[in-house]
Amino acid sequence: MKSPSPRRAPLLRRVSRVLFVSTSTTVGGAEKTLFNLATLLDHKAFEVAGVVSLKPEGEYAKRLRAAGIKVETLGAASARPRDAKALAAIISRERPDIVHALMFSAIQVARMAKPQVGTAFKLVTSPRVNYRTRSTLTLAFDRWQKDRDDLLIAECQASADFLIKRQGYAPAKVKVIRNGIETAGWPMSKVDRAKHRLELRLGATDLLVGAVGRLDDQKGFDVLVEAMAALKSFPIKCAVLGEGPARAKLEALVRKHQLEKTVWLLGERADVPSWLSAFDVYALPSRWEGLPNALLEAMALSLPVVASSVDGVPEVIEHEKTGLLVPPERPKALSDSFRRLVTDPALRARLGPAASAVIAEKFTLRRMIGEYEETYRKILSS
């Protein structure tokens, strides 16, 4: 009698190592996406080899370490050839299967490092913002290095189109994965709303416009202040959460228009979800963008939104249905939209829930993480 053949042991699926390289780990949309990827990837399929930050460590470096992820910093202010050498040494030591670089400077350093590494790896890049406002010199440098990528992941179609049409990227090496957010753990809070409105000494009929972002020219907060200057006779106030190099300029503009009791620059806050509960309207007056997480979070919490119609923003907001779109750098268009929302409660009540429904359908964190995992698998098998 023939003895049965021994069963083959099941093949163990190899875990792929991913090393993230980021320009910074401060509080920002790109850094938040990095944190989500590093902490939420399926650990049965992907092992995070670590996070390398070009710039000195910020808030997300602390959060990554608390989650058990190794963080290193190159201590740089911008991309330098010596940083590429240092990064190449880290890549050679960690031997990742994928190096995923986020934001312009990190991308350029990772590209410079690639030929210096003796082991093979796939280079994935994510600009996280539209490049259309970058200088001619930096765009030329980007074009020179772009072919070292195995894949570029754009956060919106507008960014992908610019790279393909203006920078000459091969369409087959550009993929769009739109941002996703998770707000299940922080719904609107009546307690937080009451606390923050009391803190700002708002009246029962005051409408609070809120904005979140880095204080720099990109975010257009100077346009927001100019818009508020035209609304002094209306029961509307404004709070901006964030920090950055444009603070002094914005403070001077607030003083110029005598808006000290109307517009507040509240600095960087760790409790952004708490503050979103206090807002009645969310403003995104940006000059250029990618697809901002802060916008998605505000919409998810049913806030009516007024936003600049730039780059990836119209990919999430349908004008008059899920928010109001205005041209960038147009204070009057912004103030006119705020005036509409002040005087038309029914419009606010319609736009907010419609915005929330879009986020729940198309911009979830689970969907985003799943798309990144699938993309990593495909690039590794190619």
SEKOLVEX-328852 format. One record per residue (C-alpha): chain; z, x, y. Coordinates in Angstrom, 2 decimals, padded with zeros to 5 digits. Layout:
BEGIN
{'A',{Z,X,Y}}
...
This chain:
BEGIN
{'A',{000.00,000.00,000.00}}
{'A',{-001.04,001.38,003.35}}
{'A',{001.85,001.96,005.70}}
{'A',{001.56,000.26,009.10}}
{'A',{000.40,002.37,012.02}}
{'A',{003.21,003.35,014.35}}
{'A',{003.28,001.45,017.64}}
{'A',{002.30,003.38,020.69}}
{'A',{005.02,003.79,023.25}}
{'A',{004.16,001.81,026.40}}
{'A',{002.64,003.93,029.16}}
{'A',{005.03,004.43,032.01}}
{'A',{003.54,003.62,035.41}}
{'A',{003.73,006.66,037.67}}
{'A',{005.61,006.20,040.92}}
{'A',{003.54,007.38,043.90}}
{'A',{005.24,009.40,046.63}}
{'A',{004.64,008.46,050.28}}
{'A',{005.57,010.68,053.23}}
{'A',{005.57,009.00,056.64}}
{'A',{004.82,010.95,059.83}}
{'A',{005.57,009.28,063.15}}
{'A',{005.26,010.34,066.76}}
{'A',{008.76,008.99,067.41}}
{'A',{011.65,007.01,065.92}}
{'A',{012.80,005.28,069.11}}
{'A',{012.96,001.49,069.47}}
{'A',{009.40,000.16,069.50}}
{'A',{006.91,-001.93,067.59}}
{'A',{005.25,000.96,065.73}}
{'A',{008.62,002.42,064.82}}
{'A',{009.78,-000.97,063.54}}
{'A',{006.73,-001.24,061.30}}
{'A',{007.44,002.26,060.00}}
{'A',{011.02,001.25,059.22}}
{'A',{009.89,-001.89,057.39}}
{'A',{007.37,000.04,055.30}}
{'A',{009.79,002.83,054.44}}
{'A',{012.55,000.43,053.38}}
{'A',{010.63,-002.46,051.82}}
{'A',{007.87,-000.89,049.72}}
{'A',{008.19,-001.73,046.01}}
{'A',{010.41,001.10,044.75}}
{'A',{009.05,000.67,041.24}}
{'A',{005.60,001.73,042.47}}
{'A',{006.30,003.84,045.56}}
{'A',{008.91,006.46,046.34}}
{'A',{009.43,007.36,049.99}}
{'A',{009.47,011.17,050.19}}
{'A',{010.83,011.00,053.73}}
{'A',{009.99,010.42,057.37}}
{'A',{008.93,013.20,059.74}}
{'A',{009.19,012.53,063.49}}
{'A',{007.38,014.73,065.99}}
{'A',{009.77,013.85,068.81}}
{'A',{013.57,014.13,068.77}}
{'A',{015.30,011.47,066.71}}
{'A',{015.82,007.96,068.02}}
{'A',{017.50,004.74,066.92}}
{'A',{015.24,004.16,063.92}}
{'A',{016.04,007.62,062.55}}
{'A',{019.67,006.50,062.31}}
{'A',{018.68,003.27,060.58}}
{'A',{016.41,005.09,058.13}}
{'A',{019.20,007.50,057.18}}
{'A',{021.60,004.59,056.74}}
{'A',{019.06,003.16,054.28}}
{'A',{019.11,006.41,052.30}}
{'A',{015.80,007.82,053.57}}
{'A',{015.47,011.48,054.53}}
{'A',{014.43,012.07,058.15}}
{'A',{013.24,015.33,059.69}}
{'A',{012.13,016.06,063.24}}
{'A',{009.83,018.70,064.67}}
{'A',{011.41,018.37,068.13}}
{'A',{008.03,018.19,069.87}}
{'A',{007.05,016.42,073.09}}
{'A',{003.36,016.18,072.12}}
{'A',{000.95,017.40,069.45}}
{'A',{000.94,021.21,069.11}}
{'A',{-000.78,023.54,066.59}}
{'A',{002.58,024.98,065.52}}
{'A',{003.75,021.47,064.65}}
{'A',{000.82,021.20,062.26}}
{'A',{001.98,024.37,060.52}}
{'A',{005.54,023.01,060.24}}
{'A',{004.28,019.67,058.92}}
{'A',{002.02,021.43,056.41}}
{'A',{005.08,023.25,055.06}}
{'A',{006.95,019.94,054.65}}
{'A',{003.98,018.33,052.90}}
{'A',{003.65,021.33,050.57}}
{'A',{007.36,021.09,049.75}}
{'A',{007.46,017.33,049.19}}
{'A',{004.08,017.06,047.42}}
{'A',{003.40,013.42,048.39}}
{'A',{000.47,011.45,047.03}}
{'A',{000.01,009.78,050.42}}
{'A',{000.78,011.00,053.92}}
{'A',{000.84,008.02,056.28}}
{'A',{000.75,009.01,059.96}}
{'A',{001.55,006.48,062.69}}
{'A',{000.64,006.75,066.40}}
{'A',{-001.80,009.09,068.13}}
{'A',{000.10,012.39,068.27}}
{'A',{001.39,012.14,064.71}}
{'A',{-002.12,011.34,063.51}}
{'A',{-003.60,014.42,065.19}}
{'A',{-000.86,016.71,063.85}}
{'A',{-001.29,015.34,060.32}}
{'A',{-005.03,015.89,060.55}}
{'A',{-004.51,019.47,061.72}}
{'A',{-002.04,020.05,058.90}}
{'A',{-004.26,018.74,056.11}}
{'A',{-006.45,021.88,055.63}}
{'A',{-003.30,024.03,055.60}}
{'A',{-001.79,022.24,052.58}}
{'A',{-002.58,023.68,049.16}}
{'A',{-002.07,020.43,047.24}}
{'A',{-004.27,017.34,047.45}}
{'A',{-003.07,014.15,049.07}}
{'A',{-004.54,011.07,050.69}}
{'A',{-004.22,010.87,054.48}}
{'A',{-003.75,007.35,055.85}}
{'A',{-003.52,006.87,059.63}}
{'A',{-002.36,003.96,061.80}}
{'A',{-002.94,004.18,065.59}}
{'A',{-000.82,001.03,066.23}}
{'A',{-002.48,000.39,069.62}}
{'A',{-006.00,000.15,071.01}}
{'A',{-007.38,003.52,072.07}}
{'A',{-009.65,002.15,074.84}}
{'A',{-007.44,003.42,077.69}}
{'A',{-007.04,006.96,076.34}}
{'A',{-008.56,009.88,078.27}}
{'A',{-012.03,011.20,077.54}}
{'A',{-010.53,014.46,076.28}}
{'A',{-008.13,012.85,073.80}}
{'A',{-010.86,010.54,072.52}}
{'A',{-013.14,013.54,071.97}}
{'A',{-010.36,015.31,070.05}}
{'A',{-009.85,012.19,067.95}}
{'A',{-013.57,012.03,067.10}}
{'A',{-013.55,015.69,066.13}}
{'A',{-010.73,015.21,063.61}}
{'A',{-011.37,011.67,062.37}}
{'A',{-013.22,012.62,059.18}}
{'A',{-010.05,014.16,057.74}}
{'A',{-008.70,010.63,057.19}}
{'A',{-009.09,008.99,053.83}}
{'A',{-008.40,005.64,055.48}}
{'A',{-007.40,004.30,058.89}}
{'A',{-005.39,001.08,059.04}}
{'A',{-005.75,-000.82,062.31}}
{'A',{-003.22,-003.44,063.35}}
{'A',{-005.86,-005.82,064.70}}
{'A',{-009.61,-006.36,064.62}}
{'A',{-010.02,-005.40,068.29}}
{'A',{-008.64,-001.91,067.60}}
{'A',{-010.82,-001.53,064.50}}
{'A',{-013.94,-002.58,066.43}}
{'A',{-013.27,000.00,069.17}}
{'A',{-012.87,002.81,066.65}}
{'A',{-016.05,001.86,064.78}}
{'A',{-018.27,001.11,067.78}}
{'A',{-016.98,003.64,070.32}}
{'A',{-015.46,006.42,068.22}}
{'A',{-017.95,006.42,065.37}}
{'A',{-015.54,005.71,062.52}}
{'A',{-017.18,004.72,059.23}}
{'A',{-016.54,000.98,058.68}}
{'A',{-015.72,001.62,055.00}}
{'A',{-012.84,003.90,056.06}}
{'A',{-011.26,001.40,058.47}}
{'A',{-009.11,-001.51,057.28}}
{'A',{-007.26,-004.17,059.29}}
{'A',{-003.71,-005.10,058.26}}
{'A',{-002.17,-007.31,060.92}}
{'A',{001.52,-006.99,061.68}}
{'A',{004.04,-009.23,060.00}}
{'A',{007.60,-010.10,060.91}}
{'A',{010.67,-011.58,059.25}}
{'A',{012.94,-013.84,061.29}}
{'A',{014.62,-015.84,058.53}}
{'A',{017.89,-014.05,059.19}}
{'A',{018.04,-014.81,062.90}}
{'A',{017.11,-018.37,063.87}}
{'A',{017.69,-019.74,067.35}}
{'A',{021.39,-019.67,068.16}}
{'A',{022.99,-022.15,070.55}}
{'A',{026.05,-019.87,070.78}}
{'A',{023.98,-016.80,071.77}}
{'A',{021.97,-018.91,074.20}}
{'A',{025.08,-020.18,075.95}}
{'A',{026.66,-016.70,076.03}}
{'A',{023.69,-014.93,077.60}}
{'A',{022.90,-017.69,080.08}}
{'A',{026.54,-017.60,081.21}}
{'A',{026.27,-013.80,081.50}}
{'A',{023.30,-014.24,083.86}}
{'A',{024.98,-017.15,085.67}}
{'A',{022.06,-019.47,085.06}}
{'A',{022.21,-023.09,086.09}}
{'A',{021.62,-025.95,083.68}}
{'A',{018.10,-026.53,085.02}}
{'A',{017.11,-022.84,085.34}}
{'A',{014.21,-021.71,083.16}}
{'A',{014.52,-018.14,081.87}}
{'A',{011.37,-016.10,081.31}}
{'A',{012.00,-013.21,078.93}}
{'A',{010.07,-010.06,078.07}}
{'A',{010.76,-007.20,075.68}}
{'A',{009.16,-003.75,075.72}}
{'A',{009.09,-000.20,076.94}}
{'A',{009.13,000.13,080.73}}
{'A',{005.77,001.80,081.27}}
{'A',{002.38,000.96,082.78}}
{'A',{001.00,-000.37,079.50}}
{'A',{003.41,-003.30,079.39}}
{'A',{002.52,-004.56,082.89}}
{'A',{006.05,-005.46,083.96}}
{'A',{005.09,-004.71,087.57}}
{'A',{002.62,-007.60,087.30}}
{'A',{005.44,-009.77,085.98}}
{'A',{007.64,-008.92,088.98}}
{'A',{004.77,-009.72,091.37}}
{'A',{004.30,-013.06,089.62}}
{'A',{007.99,-013.87,090.00}}
{'A',{007.78,-013.12,093.72}}
{'A',{005.47,-016.13,094.08}}
{'A',{007.97,-018.48,092.39}}
{'A',{011.04,-018.14,094.62}}
{'A',{011.12,-021.86,095.31}}
{'A',{011.15,-022.75,091.61}}
{'A',{014.18,-022.82,089.26}}
{'A',{012.92,-019.85,087.25}}
{'A',{014.51,-016.49,086.49}}
{'A',{013.36,-013.46,084.52}}
{'A',{015.03,-010.93,082.18}}
{'A',{013.31,-007.81,080.80}}
{'A',{014.77,-005.95,077.81}}
{'A',{013.68,-002.35,077.47}}
{'A',{013.86,001.15,078.90}}
{'A',{011.31,003.71,079.98}}
{'A',{009.77,005.89,082.69}}
{'A',{008.72,003.00,084.96}}
{'A',{012.30,001.82,085.59}}
{'A',{012.58,003.32,089.10}}
{'A',{009.21,001.87,090.11}}
{'A',{010.16,-001.57,088.83}}
{'A',{013.59,-001.48,090.50}}
{'A',{011.88,-000.63,093.81}}
{'A',{009.48,-003.54,093.34}}
{'A',{012.37,-005.93,092.67}}
{'A',{014.06,-004.76,095.88}}
{'A',{010.83,-005.01,097.86}}
{'A',{010.48,-008.69,096.96}}
{'A',{014.23,-009.36,097.24}}
{'A',{014.42,-010.52,093.64}}
{'A',{017.75,-008.92,092.73}}
{'A',{019.21,-012.36,091.89}}
{'A',{016.08,-013.54,090.09}}
{'A',{014.72,-010.63,088.03}}
{'A',{016.96,-008.46,085.82}}
{'A',{016.05,-005.21,084.05}}
{'A',{018.66,-005.28,081.29}}
{'A',{017.81,-002.00,079.54}}
{'A',{017.33,-001.36,075.85}}
{'A',{019.27,-003.87,073.73}}
{'A',{020.06,-003.79,070.03}}
{'A',{020.60,-007.57,070.02}}
{'A',{017.04,-008.66,070.87}}
{'A',{017.12,-011.69,068.49}}
{'A',{020.26,-012.89,070.28}}
{'A',{018.49,-012.67,073.65}}
{'A',{015.41,-014.47,072.38}}
{'A',{017.65,-017.49,071.87}}
{'A',{018.44,-017.44,075.60}}
{'A',{014.79,-017.40,076.72}}
{'A',{012.83,-020.55,077.56}}
{'A',{009.46,-018.79,077.91}}
{'A',{008.23,-015.43,076.63}}
{'A',{005.97,-013.22,078.78}}
{'A',{003.62,-010.46,077.61}}
{'A',{001.83,-009.16,080.75}}
{'A',{000.39,-006.03,079.05}}
{'A',{-002.61,-004.09,080.31}}
{'A',{-003.52,-003.01,076.77}}
{'A',{-002.02,-003.63,073.37}}
{'A',{-002.43,-003.61,069.62}}
{'A',{-000.75,-006.61,068.02}}
{'A',{002.83,-006.51,069.34}}
{'A',{005.73,-007.31,067.03}}
{'A',{007.80,-008.58,069.96}}
{'A',{005.16,-011.24,070.65}}
{'A',{005.16,-012.37,067.00}}
{'A',{008.96,-012.58,066.97}}
{'A',{009.05,-014.71,070.12}}
{'A',{006.40,-017.04,068.73}}
{'A',{008.22,-017.29,065.40}}
{'A',{011.26,-018.65,067.24}}
{'A',{009.14,-021.38,068.86}}
{'A',{009.09,-019.87,072.34}}
{'A',{006.12,-020.93,074.49}}
{'A',{004.27,-017.73,075.39}}
{'A',{002.23,-016.56,078.38}}
{'A',{000.32,-013.40,077.49}}
{'A',{-002.48,-011.15,078.72}}
{'A',{-005.71,-011.81,076.83}}
{'A',{-006.11,-008.17,075.76}}
{'A',{-007.01,-006.50,072.46}}
{'A',{-005.23,-008.10,069.47}}
{'A',{-003.36,-010.76,071.45}}
{'A',{-006.12,-013.43,071.23}}
{'A',{-006.12,-012.87,067.46}}
{'A',{-002.71,-014.55,067.29}}
{'A',{-002.72,-016.86,070.36}}
{'A',{-005.20,-019.69,070.77}}
{'A',{-005.25,-020.62,074.46}}
{'A',{-003.66,-023.99,075.26}}
{'A',{-002.80,-024.54,071.57}}
{'A',{-000.36,-021.81,070.53}}
{'A',{000.24,-020.22,073.93}}
{'A',{-001.30,-019.55,077.32}}
{'A',{-003.63,-016.58,077.85}}
{'A',{-004.20,-015.00,081.26}}
{'A',{-006.35,-012.08,082.44}}
{'A',{-004.45,-008.77,082.66}}
{'A',{-003.25,-007.48,086.05}}
{'A',{-003.47,-010.96,087.63}}
{'A',{-000.04,-011.89,089.04}}
{'A',{-001.33,-015.23,090.36}}
{'A',{-002.66,-016.27,086.94}}
{'A',{000.72,-015.38,085.45}}
{'A',{002.72,-017.26,088.09}}
{'A',{000.42,-020.30,087.82}}
{'A',{001.08,-020.44,084.06}}
{'A',{004.85,-020.16,084.60}}
{'A',{004.64,-022.94,087.18}}
{'A',{002.90,-025.17,084.64}}
{'A',{005.61,-024.55,082.08}}
{'A',{008.39,-025.22,084.60}}
{'A',{006.95,-028.55,085.63}}
{'A',{005.66,-029.70,082.23}}
{'A',{008.41,-029.85,079.56}}
{'A',{006.00,-031.59,077.20}}
{'A',{003.69,-028.57,077.31}}
{'A',{006.58,-026.27,076.42}}
{'A',{007.61,-028.59,073.61}}
{'A',{004.07,-028.57,072.20}}
{'A',{003.27,-024.85,072.46}}
{'A',{006.49,-023.53,070.91}}
{'A',{006.34,-025.24,067.48}}
{'A',{002.59,-024.60,067.26}}
{'A',{003.23,-020.88,067.81}}
{'A',{005.91,-020.84,065.13}}
{'A',{003.61,-022.52,062.62}}
{'A',{000.92,-019.85,063.10}}
{'A',{003.40,-017.04,062.48}}
{'A',{004.77,-018.70,059.35}}
{'A',{001.24,-019.15,057.99}}
{'A',{-000.44,-015.84,058.86}}
{'A',{001.98,-013.18,060.12}}
{'A',{004.80,-012.87,057.62}}
{'A',{006.44,-009.57,056.72}}
{'A',{005.96,-010.24,052.99}}
{'A',{002.20,-010.61,053.48}}
{'A',{002.03,-007.37,055.51}}
{'A',{004.02,-005.29,053.00}}
{'A',{001.94,-006.65,050.12}}
{'A',{-001.30,-005.70,051.87}}
{'A',{-000.05,-002.15,052.52}}
{'A',{000.99,-001.76,048.87}}
{'A',{-002.39,-002.97,047.63}}
{'A',{-004.18,-000.65,050.08}}
{'A',{-002.12,002.34,048.93}}
{'A',{-003.02,001.58,045.30}}
{'A',{-006.73,001.35,046.11}}
{'A',{-006.81,004.58,048.11}}
{'A',{-005.00,006.43,045.31}}
{'A',{-007.47,005.18,042.71}}
{'A',{-010.56,006.07,044.76}}
